[in-house]
Amino acid sequence: MERLLVFKNLRKRWRAGLVAVTAIGLGLGAVVYTQGASAATWPTATGTTKLTATKAVSGTLDGGLKRFIGSGALGGDSQEEGQDPLFELADGATLKNVILGSPAADGVHCKGSCTLTNVWWENVGEDAATFLGGSSATYTVNGGGAKSADDKVFQHNGGGTLTIKNFAVDDFGKLYRSCGNCKTQYKRKVVVDNVTATYPGLSLVGINANYGDTATLSNITIVNDTKKKLAICITFKGNNTGAEPTKVATFTGSTGGDGTNCKFTKANVTYK
């Protein structure tokens, strides 16, 4: 929690376009980083629609690149747990060509298998999307991007496999987190391919090694992380009691993964 608060303060300063880091005791003075351009080309909204209640989606909803924002009961963009989503997808549903603006409440909930295609989050609220299906569920995020996430972008509370591909994330806490303390736990899988992450950020994926979670990563590009601080994969000891999970190991682009839970090599990560 303390690290997250420090990171939030860093993000606020980074958003202002300047982060100054002073090397204490080394006589090096101040090292200054300026914020580079986002790696993604963000779409221009074709219009804006306010949602005062969660919009249920079955089948396919093509938003035509309209911006959707929460209003009334959905007007929150904080990190408070238990917020309702802007969109709730039924098992097998597809959401495509949608921009979630601010406030975005708890983004998108997938009750079962789902597909998110070319979905963009301009300012992540509680989470961008939460995946709630059973052990055989499959979820796909293809294209799109998310930025300004104080904590998580994708939260995996159910079971199954999530694939994130052709995606951009910018100024974030964690791209993906397998729930570390849900009452019902699963063996979860995440596949991350062709993702560009622009620093600042804490980690790409966090998984529970004790439940057999796996993360397979390839074609990862990290932008503006000159000191390679962004963790690629972190393993935890999860639980089903609601307690804070315990961190086990951290793997970076300089180390590669462990080949068991965190499956990637140094060659899978490029820095720009």
LINLIN-V100776 format. One record per pair of residues at least 4 apart in sequence whose ideal C-beta (glycine too) atoms are under 7 Angstrom apart, sorted by the first residue. I is the first residue (numbers start at 1). GAP is how many residues later the second one is. Records with the same first field share a line. If there is no record, write none. Layout:
I=GAP ; GAP
//
This chain:
1=4
2=4
3=4
4=4 ; 147 ; 169
5=4
6=4
7=4 ; 166 ; 195
8=4 ; 142
9=4
10=4 ; 9 ; 190
11=4 ; 160 ; 189
13=5 ; 6
14=5 ; 21 ; 157 ; 186
17=17 ; 18
18=14 ; 16
19=14
20=10 ; 12
21=10
22=8
23=5 ; 8
33=193
36=187 ; 188
38=4 ; 109 ; 132 ; 160
39=129 ; 131 ; 157 ; 159 ; 184
40=105 ; 128 ; 130 ; 156
42=78 ; 103
43=22 ; 56 ; 77
45=20 ; 21 ; 22 ; 54
46=18 ; 19 ; 20
47=19
48=18 ; 19 ; 21 ; 53
49=17 ; 19
50=19 ; 21
51=4 ; 17 ; 19 ; 20 ; 23 ; 35
52=19 ; 20 ; 21 ; 22
54=30 ; 31 ; 32 ; 34
55=31 ; 32
56=32
57=4 ; 30 ; 31 ; 32 ; 33 ; 36 ; 38
58=32 ; 35
59=34
60=34 ; 36
61=34
62=34 ; 35
63=5 ; 34 ; 35
64=33
65=32 ; 34
66=33
67=32 ; 34
68=18 ; 30 ; 32 ; 33
69=32 ; 33 ; 34 ; 35
70=4 ; 5 ; 6 ; 16 ; 33 ; 34 ; 35
71=4
73=11
74=10 ; 12 ; 31
75=28
76=4 ; 7 ; 27 ; 29 ; 49
77=25 ; 26 ; 27 ; 46 ; 48
79=47 ; 71 ; 72
80=46
81=45
83=22 ; 23 ; 42 ; 43
84=21 ; 22
85=20 ; 21 ; 22 ; 23 ; 24
86=14 ; 18 ; 19 ; 21 ; 22
87=8 ; 21
88=21 ; 23
89=4 ; 6 ; 19 ; 20 ; 21 ; 22 ; 25
90=21 ; 22
91=20 ; 21 ; 22 ; 42
92=20 ; 21
93=21
94=20 ; 21 ; 23
95=13 ; 21 ; 24
96=21 ; 22
97=21
98=21
99=21 ; 23
100=4 ; 7 ; 20 ; 21 ; 22
101=21
102=20 ; 21
103=22
104=17 ; 19 ; 20 ; 21
105=20 ; 21
106=19 ; 20 ; 21 ; 24
107=14 ; 17 ; 18 ; 20 ; 21 ; 22
108=8 ; 20 ; 21
109=21 ; 23
110=4 ; 19 ; 21 ; 22 ; 23 ; 29
111=21 ; 22
112=21 ; 25
113=20 ; 24 ; 25 ; 26
114=25
115=25
116=13 ; 25 ; 28
117=25 ; 26
118=25 ; 26
119=25
120=24 ; 25
121=7 ; 25
122=25
123=25
124=4 ; 22 ; 24 ; 25 ; 29
127=25 ; 26 ; 28
128=18 ; 21 ; 25 ; 26
129=25
130=25 ; 27
131=8 ; 25 ; 26 ; 27 ; 31
132=25 ; 26
133=4 ; 6 ; 25 ; 26 ; 27
134=24 ; 25 ; 26
135=24 ; 25 ; 51
136=24
137=21 ; 22 ; 23
138=22 ; 23
139=21 ; 23
140=23
141=22 ; 23 ; 26
142=23 ; 24
143=23 ; 24
144=23
145=22 ; 23 ; 24 ; 25
146=7 ; 23 ; 26
147=23 ; 24 ; 25
148=23
149=4 ; 23 ; 24
150=23
151=22 ; 23
152=21 ; 22 ; 25
153=16 ; 19 ; 21 ; 22 ; 23
154=8 ; 10 ; 21 ; 22
155=22 ; 24
156=6 ; 20 ; 21 ; 22 ; 23 ; 32 ; 34
157=22 ; 25
158=28
159=27 ; 29
161=28 ; 30
162=28
163=28
164=12 ; 26 ; 28 ; 31
165=28 ; 29
166=28
167=28
168=28
169=6 ; 26 ; 28
170=28
171=27 ; 29
172=29
173=28 ; 29
174=28 ; 29 ; 32
175=22 ; 29 ; 30
176=14 ; 28 ; 29 ; 30
177=29
178=10 ; 28 ; 29 ; 30 ; 35
180=28 ; 56 ; 58 ; 65
181=57 ; 58 ; 60 ; 61 ; 62 ; 63 ; 64
182=58
183=57
184=56
185=26 ; 53 ; 55
186=25
187=24 ; 25 ; 26
188=19 ; 25
189=25
190=15 ; 25
191=25
192=12 ; 13 ; 23 ; 25 ; 28
193=25 ; 26
194=25
195=25
196=25 ; 27
197=4 ; 7 ; 25 ; 26 ; 33
198=25 ; 26
199=23 ; 24 ; 25 ; 26 ; 31
201=29
202=29
203=27 ; 28 ; 31
204=13 ; 28 ; 29
205=10 ; 28
206=28 ; 30
207=6 ; 8 ; 28 ; 54
208=5 ; 28 ; 30 ; 37
209=4 ; 26 ; 27 ; 28 ; 39 ; 52
210=27 ; 28
211=27
213=48
214=47 ; 49
215=18 ; 46 ; 47 ; 48
216=47
217=15 ; 16 ; 47 ; 51
218=46 ; 50
219=49
220=12 ; 48 ; 49
221=49 ; 51
222=8 ; 31 ; 47 ; 49
223=49
225=4 ; 5 ; 46
228=24 ; 25 ; 26 ; 43
231=19 ; 20 ; 21
232=19 ; 20 ; 21 ; 32 ; 37
233=18 ; 24 ; 29 ; 31
234=13 ; 16
235=13 ; 14 ; 26 ; 27
236=9 ; 10 ; 11 ; 12
237=8 ; 9 ; 11
238=7
239=4 ; 6
249=9
251=4 ; 5 ; 6 ; 7 ; 11
253=13 ; 16 ; 18
254=12
256=8 ; 9 ; 10
257=5 ; 6 ; 7
258=4
259=4
264=4 ; 5
//
